[in-house]
Structure formats: C-alpha cells, structure tokens
Amino acid sequence: MFKRINIRGKLTTLILFLVVVTICTSGYISYSIRKNMLQEKYLQNLGALADVKKDKIQDFIHAAEGDINLISTLELFQNVNEEEVTMDEMAMFDEDTIEMAMDGFNTELLDLSEIEQTLKTIRKSIDAEKIIITDKNGNIIVNTGSDDATNIKQIIKATDDVFIDAAKEGITFGQVFKSGESHHIAIGAYIGDISSSRALCFIITSIDNIYEDLAQDMGLGESVEIIIAEKRDNIALFLNPIKFDENAALNRAITLGSNEAIAMQQAVAGNEGIGYSVDYRGIETLSVWSYIPVLNWGLEIKVDQKEISDQAFVVVKKFAFWGGLILLFSALISLLFAQYFISPLLSLKDSLISVSQGILPDKIDKKYDDEIGQMAETTDDLVQSLKRTATFAEKIGKGDLKADFKPSSKGDILGNALIDMRKSLVETEQRDTERNWIVTGVAEISEILRSHDTIDKLGDAVIAYITEKIDAIQGAFYVVNDDDPTDKFIEMKSAYAYHKKKYMQSSFRFAEGLVGQAAAEKDYILRTEIPGDYVTITSGILGDKRPTSILITPLITEEKVFGVVEFAGFHRFSESQIKFVQEISLILARTIFNIKVNERTRNLLEESQKMSNELQEQQEVLRQNAEEMAATQEELKRTNQRLEDQIEEVNRTQNRMQLLLENASEVISIYEKEGTIRYISPSVERILGYAQNDLIGINDKIHISPEGVANFEDMFQRVIENPFESVTIQYEYIKKDGDAIWLEATATNLLSDPAIQGIILNTRDITERRRAEREERMKSKMQALSENSPDLITRFTQEGEVFYINPMIENYTGHKPSDILNKRINEVEVEEVIKKEWIDILRQVEAENAKVAKEMDFPSILGDRVMQVNAIPEYDEENTLESVLVVSHDITERKQIELEIQSKNRKITESINYAKRIQGAILPNNAVIRQILPDSFILYKARDVVSGDFPWFINMGDIIYFAAVDCTGHGVPGALISLIGYFLLNDIVKGRKISDPGEILDQLDKSVTKTLRQDTDESQTKDGMDIALCKIDLKNNVVAYAGAHRPLYYMNDSELEEIKGNKFPIGGGIYKNQTKFTSTVLQVNKGDSIFFCSDGFPDQFGGPDNRKYGPKRLRDAIVANHKKSMAEIYQEIDKDWSEWKGKQKQTDDVLLIGVRF
C-alpha cells in the first residue's frame, strides 16, 4: 500500500511524523526541567528570605538586650543595690524602711521622680512603649506609661510568675500580647547583682514593625506566606497576620501532633529544614522552616505547589500552541516542496533569458536553500545590482547628485565609476554655488556702497547686510579715526545684532584687543576659543550667551588700514563666508577712503565759498560806509541837537534803571580783571544783605564757601582765556546775616568793550531751585530703587486705595501692577488674608500716627511666605496724614533658618541637660554624706550646665575616701573627663583594693594616661585633672592626704596649716618623668577641720580691682570663721565669694569641701 502512495504523499507523511515526535518529546522534557528549576529557585529564594527575616528578628533581639543592659547598669540603681547597709546605717532609718530594705528594693533611697524622668528620656531614645521598674514580685515602682496597673502581670496579661522568675535569672523575652490595636512584647532583666534579686526592669515595646517587615515577601509569588508561631501548651499559636488570614495573629492555632502544618510544628519544636508539607489550609506547599531560640518562635516561609506547577505548565501550553502551528506549517511546506520541486529551475531559466535580452525582472524568487536556491539568490542579487546601478545612473542624468548608492562590492567597476563621476559633479557644483554666492554678495554690497555717501549710514547698511549674509548673530563696523595724525584709533561706527541696529560705542588703539591686533597685523582673525571676558550676546530668549566663533577682518587698500569689521556667531564661519568677507573688505576700504576724500573736499569747498561770500559782504560794507560818511557830516549838526535831548532822556532812563536794578531778581556786578568789584547793582542789599559800598573795591570771594572758591576763580580764568565764551557756575555764598545760599553766576568778558572794560556777572539766588531739583532727583532715585527693589513696596491713600505698587507684586501674585493700581484694598484680587493684614496695618498707622513694624503671612504663587512689613506714614504740608508707604521684605528663608536654629539649640540643651542628669546621678548625695560626716559641707557651683569639677565620695565601713577633683576644661568636655576620673577612682579603690592616697593617685595617673592614650609620642591630648584626696579613718581619727596641684587646709584650734600637694597633675602627657605622689598622714582631734577645693574658687576675678579671690583670702575666711558650725562657715564663705565675684562672669567651676571631726 505504501508503494502506491506518490512521492508528495511519502514526503509529507515522513515530515509530519518527525515533527509530531519532536514536539511531544521536547514538550515533556521542557516541562520536567522547568518544574525542577522552579522548585530549586523557590527553595533558594525562600531560604534566603528566611535568613533575612531571621536576621531582622535577631537585630531586634540584640537591640532590646542592649537597651535593657543600658538601664540595668545605670548608677541610679547601683548605689542602692550594690552598697551594703551597716547596722549603724540601719539605725538611721525607721522600721518600715528597714523592713523594705531587707525585703527588696528600697525606694526611699532613690529619687523616684528623677528615675522616672531619666527612664522617659531613655524610652524616647530607644522608641519603646514604656519602661517599668518593679520589685522582685513584679509590683510596679516606676512606670513611664499612663496606665493604672500595679503589677507587671496585668500589663503583659500573664496568669503566672514564670516570666518574672525568668527575668530574675537574666535577660528574658515574654510572650506576645495585644494591647489596643498593636502587638507588644516584654523584655525583663534584673537591675544590678542577680543574686540580690531586689529590683526588676521591664521594657514594653511594639513588634508591629516586625510584622510589617514580615509582610514583605519580596515579590516571590502570589501564594508566598511568612508565618511566625509560638508553642503554648499543646498548640502552635500564630503570632502575626498572614496573607490569607489577616486576623490570624493570636487567633489561629495548630494542634501539635496533628497532620496539618507539619512544617510549622517542626519549627516551634526547635527544628530547621526544607521540604514539602501540608499547610493549615490543607494545601500542599513547598516550605522552609527555622527556629528562633531566644524568643522560642518558629518561622515558616512557604509557597503553594500549585503555583509552581501552574508556572511550569505554561511551557506545555506554549509547546502545544506552537507545535500545532509548526505541524500545520510543516504539512503545507511538504506539499509545496513536492509540488514545486522542478518549478524553480524553470523560473530561473526564464529569468536568465530575460536578463540576456536586457530585460531586468522585478525579482527572482528563491524557493529553496539548496544549490538551486543559491543560484536563484545569486541571480537575483545580480539583477538587483544592475537595477540599482541603472537607477543611480538615471538620477545622475536628471541632476540628482545626492542620490543614495553603494557599490555591490569593492570590485564593482561600473558602480565605482558612477560614484567617482558623481563626486566630481558635486564638487564642481559646490564650487560654482559658493562662487555665485560670493559674486552675488559682492554685487549687492557694491549696490549698497553706491547708494551711501556718509560713513555712518554706510556702516549701518553694510554691517546689517553682511551680518545677515554670513548668518552671524552680531556684527560691528569700525573706522580708523585719523583726524589727529599723531593719535590714530579705531572707533566703532555701527553695530547690528538680532536683525536690528544696536547703539554701542567702543574704540581701540592699534594692537589693542583682537580688533587692534587684526588692524596692526593687517590680517583677519578667526577665533573659536573665546575668552570669558571678551563678549557675550544678549537676547530676551537666550539670555547672556558666549559666541562660539569670532571673525575680525581689517579693511585694507594700498597697504593701509581704513577700518575693521567684526562678526560673532553661534557656529564656526565657513571658508566661503571668510572668503566673502575678505573680498568685500577691499571694496569697503576703497569706499571709506573715497568717502573721506569726498568729505574733506566738500568741507574745503564750503570753507572757500564761505570766505568768498564774506569778502563780498565786506566790500559792500566799505562802499556803504563811504556813502554814509558823507551823509554823516550833514547829520552831525542835527545829531548834536538831538544829543542834548537824548542826554536828558538818558538821565530819565538812568533813574528808571536804578529803580529796576534795585528791584531786580539778579545782582549785576562789574569786576576788574584781578577780581575786585568795580560796580554792583543796588539789588545786592535785598538779595545778599550787603550794601553796595560794602562790596565795591573788594574781592568778594571771601564770602564764598571754601568749596566754591576754586570754581569761582576758575570761572574768571576761563572767561579771560576765552573772551567770547560765557561761563555759568553755581556756588555757595555767605550772606551778611550768616545764612548760606546758593547762587548761579554767568560771567561775560567785556574787558575789550570801551563802555564796560570789565567782566560782568549776572548773579541770581537759586537756593529754592536747587532744593526743588534735589527733591526731584531724590524722588527719581527713590522711584528707581522702588521699581528695582526685591521688596514689595505699596503706597496706600488714607482711604485704602492703592496708588503705587512696584513690579514685585507680579512675582508673588501673578498680577501686574496695572491690575491693582487705583483700586481699593477690597477690590484687589489677592488672598483675603493679605487684604485683612493691609487693612489692619492702615488702621494701626492711623490710630498710632507712627511707623508700624510687624510680620505677616503672605500666601503667594511661590508658596506661603513670611513678610517683615514696615508701614511708614506720609504727611502733607499741613502735617496731615496723606498716605501710608508699606514695605514688605520677604523673610521666609530667615524664619526657616531661625526655626532650624531654635530646634538645634533645643536639642543641644536637651542633650546637655541629659548629661547633667547623668553627672548628677554619679555625684555623692549631701544627705548621705551628712549621715556619715554630720558636720560637713560641699560648696559646688558649676560654671555651665555640666561641670568639670566633681566631689568624689566612697564609704568603706570606717574608712571614707573624699576628694575634690578638678578636670581640664569645664562644660561638656570637662564633664566627659570627670566621668573618666569617677569610674577610674571607683575601680582603683573598690576593684583593685588600693587604700593609700598617694598610691591611689599614682594608679589614677597611669589609668588616665592609658585611657586618653597619652603614653605615646603621637599623643595630641594634654587633658588631665588636679585633685585633693583624703582618706579619713573615723575609728582612729587619722587623715591621710595626697594631692596633685591642690593643697589641704588643716585647722586645729586656732592655727591653720597648709599641706601642699605635688606639683604635677594627673595625666596631661607632659610630665612623663614625674615622681610618685606623696601621702601625708595627720592625727586629728575632735573639733579639728579640714578644707580642700578646686582652683576655680581662688581663681575667681572680682573685687574693686578685678583681681583673683586668691588662696590667702580663702585661708583668712577659714581662720575668721573656724569657731562656727560648718553650715555657718558654708554660708559665710559663699557670701564672701559671691560678693567678691559681684557682676563678673564666673571664671571656672567652683568646688570647696569642708569637714569637721
């Protein structure tokens, strides 16, 4: 039967069978591989996610342990819990206190308000819900929260004492409980020595942030869940909300030993692992589980198996779809292959015949990839290559020289020949185009040159044309000014930019600047690297922008420079543009030369014509004079008669002139050449206050202010040197009554006039005019300042109408000044709060009749702003309020800076106050000291909030160690050193059991040097401390003393003995070769007293001469008051020191300790 099937059927069947087998095999293998890869990927991702979540929880645990350790080691609790109470000390307390001390935590020894304040500060810093101090039974002593619970079990919702008992053994974490809408956990620990079990500390903190972190599954999958659970009795209780049950926290549980949630059961049992499991929903999952031992939590991260299978099955679907398409396509291909196996050869033959006849078919189809197909492809490539070559040749023939064409290969002779031909044609066309462009430009510039005969107009037209022609942004036209042959310079005649004439002025010497350099070198300059201060091009759109190219070309003809043209552009000038400018430079130079020659010729012709006209006029005058002389003789007789009449008229006229001169608004003076007054008009008495005789015959520059004398003398010099010039000056003149006025004098030289023979001065009072001019100038300046001020300036009438507002209003409101002018405040389109503030300001100014300054909120398009407003009343001539000038200065940034500074200052103050509380917690309590040394005092005055001086006190039974320590510096730095000294002294005496004061100071010196790393040559710190240390043996009445720079004052009966300390400090790093500290032992009797202090007490400046208080004054005060009680001595010395200090600033920290035995 198979033999009867034709070849097409056999090929089709074989191909389809192979395709089906291939598709099925590939689909199955891909599905299996994909599923295994997804499972491995999920296991890796879930494992990594579990590690990340576990690390987050571990960070929470470590932070909580650090917080509880910080609180448990506070010195506030150490003094109470660690110190043993002797029988003698117990006698000081009542029975209830003793019973409480024996039973547990003694609250009477502590300042509970101080503890609560300290704990609240710590609670804020560690972000805890509350911090609670309880006794050993869990009864609450201090609670930073606001609830009314009396026992810790009420807060953590516990029914037994398991958690409390565990806290007595060390740091422990309680069970999760819900309070309000949040979930919390308690961390507990003993305060102090565990064996005493006197006080417990509990931190209640929210774990909602852990839940939020657990809810982040990193996008691993839609069914991924992260669950934490806790073993309680025989169940595993879910602790967090989960994806498929948001109410699961403390509500959903799994019974241990059941067949559900096996992975979770393994986790809470303390096991870790990965694998397949069935979750709480009964769905198969891929899980990773782990155990968190400190919290006894189990952690499970899982993903549904169905999600993995669904993702893997996507591959099967894709294979099914594409397999069907491939199968269908294979069937069609096999049929076509069988049917058309011979057709390609026939088609190829027909195509080759057409090509041989010169007919190029559109395309020769390639039907197979075998040898026949390769032949068809090669033939098609040949046909297409011939067609492209023919098309290219046709386009070149039509003049399309930009046609795209690539040769078939490097050996394509025909194609390469056509490309070479096109290249030659393009170059020829480009040269013709550039030449035509230049020739056209030269012709057009020639037409412009012919139409102008003055350099100014020529420059405007030429520079505008060339700038546009060469596509420059800015151009300038310079001409050599050779009016003075000894001082030639190049001056700008015209400038053009952005399609319009620019009014600019500049000039250069030869070789000065680029313009002068081009003229001196007689060659063009093309610069593409423009100096930063050379030139910028300004436009409304681009702003200030530096050009990228400068072209400067001198205008030269016959080896002489007649001018320079300069162009700036945002692109590099091309060779054709440079060549064009060079070609027209010769024409421009010749034109400038011709225009200058024409101008000189024209000027000479005009002068010649003028002189000829004047000569003719003078000849005519001579002729007329001759005729008139004859008539004059006849007229002379008649004139004599009239002269008599005129003399009489002159007398009348002089009388009238006298009246006019007396009442004229000017003073008319005639000065001699040397400056003395020959005549002055009578109006001088009314205007200047002087009589005529007071000034005639003197040089009145003695009445001119010193600043105006030189100007006055210069006026005389100028009119003498230039007789035909009138000179006007202004100067200040002192009237007879002493008042100063301003005069304006116009001097005219009439020395050559026979009737005058002097210099005439017309002088007028311009005081009022100058005042008006000054007011007008001030008004103009104020207007300019207002228009350009960064402040918002507004002027309101008394009725609230805006009659001036500067342009700044547009920056803040978007409204132009014209939109607001001549409107009442209520009609202005601004925010209502601004209108209200403006109205209130006007009312306040009107009510107070004085300047008003205030701050106001100013909503604007820039956001909410804060304005400093100054409202200034303006009055008219009758002192009536006419208007109010309101100047609003934007202080938003300043206010923000002020708020930021206030915030930082507050934080710094809080930090310093916190440091003060910490330092105060370690300082000895006066009440405790007086219980042991009843007749004693500590005078302690810190210069700053915290101090570098501190008293140190330890009671070791019958032995008491008491010291006044003065650390380097004061304030926070000194306080840091004081903490070092405090803990080192405690360690030396308590820990190392060293009792000799000198040896204690030796060890303290070594420890400070080592702590501050001063034992190396590279050490840069010189910090240390001075100290006066006493070891008091109450049983044997012995005092052992050692000091570093500080003395001990020993008072027995009426004699004061000063025991000096060693002359080197503790630490400091500069006394590395110092010897050991010396101990001095004193046998004291009842009534004897000792005093020791820091250097701040004697070093305080004050008194009438602003000198130091001094050790002598302190010793005198001790001797004068030693009979009194220590409390009285404290008051007397404190009063004396305070009066000495007076209003002076405290120099240093002050510490004085007194003890009477």
Secondary structure, 3 states (H helix, E strand, C coil): CHHHCCHHHHHHHHHHHHHHHHHHHHHHHHHHHHHHHHHHHHHHHHHHHHHHHHHHHHHHHHHHHHHHHHHHCCHHHHHHHHCCCCHHHHCCCCHHHHHHHHHCCCHHHCCHHHHHHHHHHHHHHHCCCEEEEEECCCEEEEECCCCCCCEHHHHHCCCCCHHHHHHHHCCEECCCEEECCEEEEEEEEECCCCCCCCEEEEEEEECHHHHHHHCCCCCCCCCCEEEEEEEECCEEEECCCECCECCCCCCCEEECCCCCCHHHHHHHCCCCEEEEEECCCCCEEEEEEEEECCCCEEEEEEEEHHHHHHHHHHHHHHHHHHHHHHHHHHHHHHHHHHHCCCHHHHHHHHHHHHHHCCCCCCCCCCCCCCHHHHHHHHHHHHHHHHHHHHHHHHHHHCCCCCCCCCCCCCCCHHHHHHHHHHHHHHHHHHHHHHHHHHHHHHHHHHHHHHCCCCHHHHHHHHHHHHHHHCCCCEEEEEEEECCCCCCCEEEEEEEEECCEEECCCCEECCCCHHHHHHHHHCCCEEECCCCCCCCCEEECCCEEECCCEEEEEEEEECCEEEEEEEEEECCCCCHHHHHHHHHHHHHHHHHHHHHHHHHHHHHHHHHHHHHHHHHHHHHHHHHHHHHHHHHHHHHHHHHHHHHHHHHHHHHHHHHHHHHHHHHCCEEEEEECCCCCEEEECCHHHHHCCCCHHHHCCCCHHHHECHHHHHHHHHHHHHHHHCCCCCEEEEEEEECCCCCEEEEEEEEEEECCCCCCCEEEEEEEECHHHHHHHHHHHHHHHHHHHHHHCCCEEEEEECCCEEEEECCHHHHHHCCCHHHCCCEEHHHCCCCHHHHHHHHHHHHHHHHHCCCEEEEEEEEECCEEEEEEEEEEEEECCCCCEEEEEEEEEECHHHHHHHHHHHHHHHHHHHHHHHHHHHHHHHCCCHHHHHHHCCCEEEEEECCCCCCCEEEEEEEECCEEEEEEEEECCCHHHHHHHHHHHHHHHHHHHHHCCCCCHHHHHHHHHHHHHHHCCCCCCCCCCCCEEEEEEEEEECCCCEEEEEEEECCEEEEECCEEEEECCECCCEECCCCCCCCCCCCEEEECCCCCEEEEECCCCCCCEECCCCEECCHHHHHHHHHHHCCCCHHHHHHHHHHHHHHHHCCCCCCCCEEEEEEEC
